[in-house]
Amino acid sequence: MHKVKRAIIMAAGIGKRMQPVSLHTPKPLIKVNGVRMIDTVISGLHQNGITEIYIVVGYLKEAFAELPKQYPGVVLIENMLYETCNNISSLYAAREHLEDVIILDGDQIIYNPTILTPEFERSGYNCVWCEGKTDEWLLTVENGVVTHCGRNGGEHGWQLFSISRWNKEDGAKLKRHLEIEFEEKKNRQIYWDDVAMFCYPDEYKLGIHPMEYRDIIEIDNLSELVALDPSYKNYLENQ
């Protein structure tokens, strides 16, 4: 078994689909029923003994300035390329911290902290078994190892969520592959997840960490925010 020693929280994005709420507040700092989304992430990490936390910021970076004071162990890393590159640029900015790490987005709500447990057997993603149809990335798993990832969804597979763990060996490999794609190939408009899943799939033997849909909520747009917290309804009505 491997054990997570640190976390990287991705929080640099603009959150366009959450505008106008996100025009003055970065998406991870938006409150849902009184609690900022990123606080549920950090709290979940702390409950699992993970206190070395790197938060990659970019859009409205000043808004995150209080977090290191509020949470000892939090370090902010600036992604200066967040406006022109996809999120590969955020993980590239944090690439020195990829060994024995859990990587997750700051704009989600963690309802069940046990999904962030530090112990893991294989590097890989938190997933939920999807019996019906989904448009999300869907994994095929055989004998505990991911054998295929579909970008366009499907059915009867493991839906990938934005929580992943990487052991020391795979983290070092991921760092090297990020540098090749970002520096040498100038491949800057892809998701960082593309690196292991599609650029170098044969060099990893990833597993999954099963969970349930009710354990976490990823809020993608303003309508989904209003559905969870009706106090934002006026933003939707004024669009």
C-alpha positions as CSV (number, residue, x, y, z in Angstrom):
1,M,0.0,0.0,0.0
2,H,1.1,3.6,-0.7
3,K,0.2,6.6,1.4
4,V,-0.6,10.2,0.3
5,K,1.8,12.7,1.9
6,R,0.6,15.9,0.2
7,A,-2.2,17.4,-1.8
8,I,-2.5,19.7,-4.8
9,I,-5.7,21.6,-5.2
10,M,-6.4,23.1,-8.7
11,A,-8.0,26.5,-8.3
12,A,-6.7,28.7,-11.1
13,G,-9.6,28.6,-13.5
14,I,-12.0,31.5,-14.5
15,G,-15.2,29.5,-14.0
16,K,-16.9,31.1,-16.9
17,R,-20.0,28.9,-16.7
18,M,-20.6,30.2,-13.1
19,Q,-20.7,33.8,-14.2
20,P,-21.9,36.3,-13.1
21,V,-21.3,34.8,-9.6
22,S,-17.7,34.1,-10.4
23,L,-17.0,37.6,-11.8
24,H,-15.8,38.8,-8.4
25,T,-15.3,35.5,-6.6
26,P,-13.1,32.6,-7.8
27,K,-15.3,29.5,-8.3
28,P,-13.7,27.5,-5.4
29,L,-14.4,30.3,-3.0
30,I,-18.1,30.5,-3.9
31,K,-20.3,29.7,-0.9
32,V,-22.9,26.9,-1.2
33,N,-25.4,27.1,1.6
34,G,-22.9,29.2,3.6
35,V,-19.8,27.1,3.1
36,R,-17.1,27.8,0.5
37,M,-16.5,24.8,-1.8
38,I,-12.7,24.8,-1.2
39,D,-13.3,24.6,2.6
40,T,-15.0,21.2,2.2
41,V,-12.0,20.0,0.2
42,I,-9.4,21.2,2.7
43,S,-11.4,20.0,5.7
44,G,-11.7,16.6,4.1
45,L,-8.0,16.4,3.6
46,H,-7.3,17.5,7.2
47,Q,-9.7,14.8,8.4
48,N,-7.5,12.3,6.7
49,G,-4.2,13.7,8.1
50,I,-3.2,15.5,4.9
51,T,-2.0,19.0,5.9
52,E,0.7,19.7,3.3
53,I,-1.5,21.3,0.7
54,Y,-0.5,23.3,-2.4
55,I,-3.2,25.4,-4.0
56,V,-2.6,26.5,-7.6
57,V,-4.2,29.9,-8.1
58,G,-4.5,32.2,-11.1
59,Y,-7.8,34.0,-11.7
60,L,-8.5,36.5,-8.9
61,K,-5.5,35.1,-7.0
62,E,-5.6,37.8,-4.3
63,A,-8.9,36.3,-3.0
64,F,-7.0,33.2,-1.8
65,A,-4.4,35.2,0.2
66,E,-6.1,34.4,3.6
67,L,-6.1,30.6,3.1
68,P,-2.5,30.0,4.3
69,K,-3.3,32.0,7.4
70,Q,-6.5,30.1,8.0
71,Y,-5.0,26.7,7.3
72,P,-1.3,26.2,8.4
73,G,0.4,24.0,5.8
74,V,-1.3,25.6,2.8
75,V,1.0,27.1,0.2
76,L,-0.2,29.0,-2.8
77,I,1.4,28.4,-6.2
78,E,0.7,30.9,-9.0
79,N,-0.2,29.7,-12.5
80,M,0.6,32.8,-14.6
81,L,-0.6,31.1,-17.7
82,Y,-4.1,30.3,-16.6
83,E,-5.7,32.7,-19.2
84,T,-4.0,31.2,-22.2
85,C,-3.5,27.5,-21.4
86,N,-5.7,24.7,-20.3
87,N,-5.3,23.2,-16.8
88,I,-2.1,21.3,-17.8
89,S,-0.5,24.6,-17.0
90,S,-1.7,24.4,-13.4
91,L,-0.3,21.0,-12.7
92,Y,2.9,22.0,-14.5
93,A,3.3,24.9,-12.1
94,A,3.0,22.4,-9.2
95,R,5.1,19.6,-10.8
96,E,7.7,19.6,-8.0
97,H,5.1,18.1,-5.6
98,L,3.8,15.2,-7.5
99,E,5.2,12.3,-5.6
100,D,2.8,10.5,-3.1
101,V,0.2,13.1,-3.9
102,I,-3.6,13.5,-4.1
103,I,-4.7,15.9,-6.8
104,L,-8.2,17.4,-6.7
105,D,-10.2,20.4,-7.9
106,G,-11.1,23.1,-5.5
107,D,-14.5,23.7,-7.0
108,Q,-16.4,20.7,-5.7
109,I,-18.2,19.8,-2.5
110,I,-16.9,16.9,-0.4
111,Y,-19.7,15.3,1.5
112,N,-17.9,12.2,2.6
113,P,-14.3,12.8,3.7
114,T,-13.5,9.1,3.6
115,I,-13.2,9.3,-0.2
116,L,-9.9,11.2,0.5
117,T,-8.4,8.4,2.5
118,P,-4.5,8.6,2.1
119,E,-3.9,4.8,1.7
120,F,-4.0,3.4,-1.8
121,E,-2.9,0.4,-3.7
122,R,-2.5,1.8,-7.3
123,S,-2.2,5.3,-8.7
124,G,-5.5,6.3,-10.2
125,Y,-8.8,8.2,-9.9
126,N,-11.8,8.2,-7.7
127,C,-14.7,6.7,-9.7
128,V,-18.4,5.9,-9.5
129,W,-19.9,3.0,-11.2
130,C,-22.2,4.2,-13.9
131,E,-24.9,1.8,-15.1
132,G,-26.8,4.3,-17.3
133,K,-25.5,6.7,-19.9
134,T,-23.1,9.6,-19.1
135,D,-21.3,12.2,-21.1
136,E,-18.4,12.2,-18.6
137,W,-15.1,10.3,-19.1
138,L,-15.7,6.6,-18.6
139,L,-13.1,4.0,-17.6
140,T,-13.0,0.3,-18.4
141,V,-11.3,-1.7,-15.6
142,E,-10.1,-5.2,-15.8
143,N,-8.5,-7.1,-12.9
144,G,-8.2,-3.8,-11.0
145,V,-6.3,-2.0,-13.8
146,V,-7.7,0.7,-16.1
147,T,-7.6,-0.6,-19.7
148,H,-9.4,2.1,-21.6
149,C,-10.7,5.7,-21.1
150,G,-13.4,7.1,-23.2
151,R,-13.7,10.9,-23.5
152,N,-17.3,10.9,-24.9
153,G,-18.9,8.9,-22.1
154,G,-21.1,5.9,-22.7
155,E,-22.6,3.4,-20.2
156,H,-21.7,0.5,-18.0
157,G,-18.4,1.8,-16.9
158,W,-16.5,3.8,-14.1
159,Q,-17.1,7.5,-14.3
160,L,-14.0,9.4,-13.6
161,F,-14.0,12.2,-11.0
162,S,-11.4,14.9,-10.4
163,I,-9.7,13.2,-7.4
164,S,-6.6,11.1,-8.1
165,R,-3.7,9.7,-6.2
166,W,-0.1,9.2,-7.5
167,N,2.6,7.2,-5.8
168,K,6.2,8.2,-5.8
169,E,7.2,6.3,-9.0
170,D,4.1,7.4,-11.0
171,G,4.3,10.9,-9.7
172,A,7.9,11.2,-11.0
173,K,6.8,9.8,-14.3
174,L,3.9,12.2,-14.5
175,K,6.3,15.1,-13.8
176,R,8.6,14.0,-16.7
177,H,5.7,13.6,-19.1
178,L,4.2,17.0,-18.1
179,E,7.5,18.6,-18.9
180,I,7.8,16.9,-22.3
181,E,4.3,17.9,-23.3
182,F,4.4,21.4,-21.9
183,E,7.9,22.4,-22.6
184,E,9.1,20.4,-25.6
185,K,5.9,19.7,-27.5
186,K,4.2,23.0,-26.5
187,N,1.0,21.0,-25.9
188,R,-0.7,23.5,-23.7
189,Q,-4.4,23.2,-24.6
190,I,-5.1,19.8,-23.1
191,Y,-6.3,18.7,-19.7
192,W,-3.5,17.5,-17.4
193,D,-5.4,14.2,-17.1
194,D,-4.8,13.7,-20.9
195,V,-1.1,13.2,-20.1
196,A,-1.5,9.8,-18.4
197,M,-4.8,8.8,-20.0
198,F,-4.1,9.6,-23.7
199,C,-0.5,10.8,-24.2
200,Y,1.3,7.9,-22.4
201,P,-1.4,5.3,-21.4
202,D,1.0,2.4,-21.8
203,E,3.4,3.7,-19.2
204,Y,0.9,3.6,-16.4
205,K,-1.1,0.8,-14.8
206,L,-3.7,2.9,-13.0
207,G,-6.4,1.6,-10.7
208,I,-9.6,3.2,-9.3
209,H,-10.9,4.3,-5.9
210,P,-14.6,3.4,-5.9
211,M,-17.1,5.8,-4.3
212,E,-20.8,6.8,-4.6
213,Y,-22.4,9.8,-6.3
214,R,-23.7,11.1,-3.0
215,D,-20.1,11.4,-1.6
216,I,-19.3,14.4,-3.8
217,I,-20.8,17.1,-6.0
218,E,-19.1,18.8,-8.9
219,I,-20.9,22.0,-9.7
220,D,-20.4,22.8,-13.4
221,N,-22.6,25.8,-14.0
222,L,-24.9,28.4,-12.6
223,S,-28.0,26.3,-13.0
224,E,-26.5,23.5,-10.9
225,L,-25.4,26.1,-8.3
226,V,-29.0,27.4,-8.0
227,A,-30.3,23.9,-7.7
228,L,-28.2,23.4,-4.6
229,D,-28.5,26.9,-3.2
230,P,-31.6,28.9,-4.2
231,S,-30.1,32.1,-2.8
232,Y,-28.4,32.5,-6.2
233,K,-31.7,32.3,-8.1
234,N,-31.7,36.0,-8.9
235,Y,-28.5,35.6,-10.9
236,L,-30.2,33.1,-13.1
237,E,-33.3,35.2,-13.5
238,N,-31.2,38.2,-14.6
239,Q,-29.4,36.4,-17.3
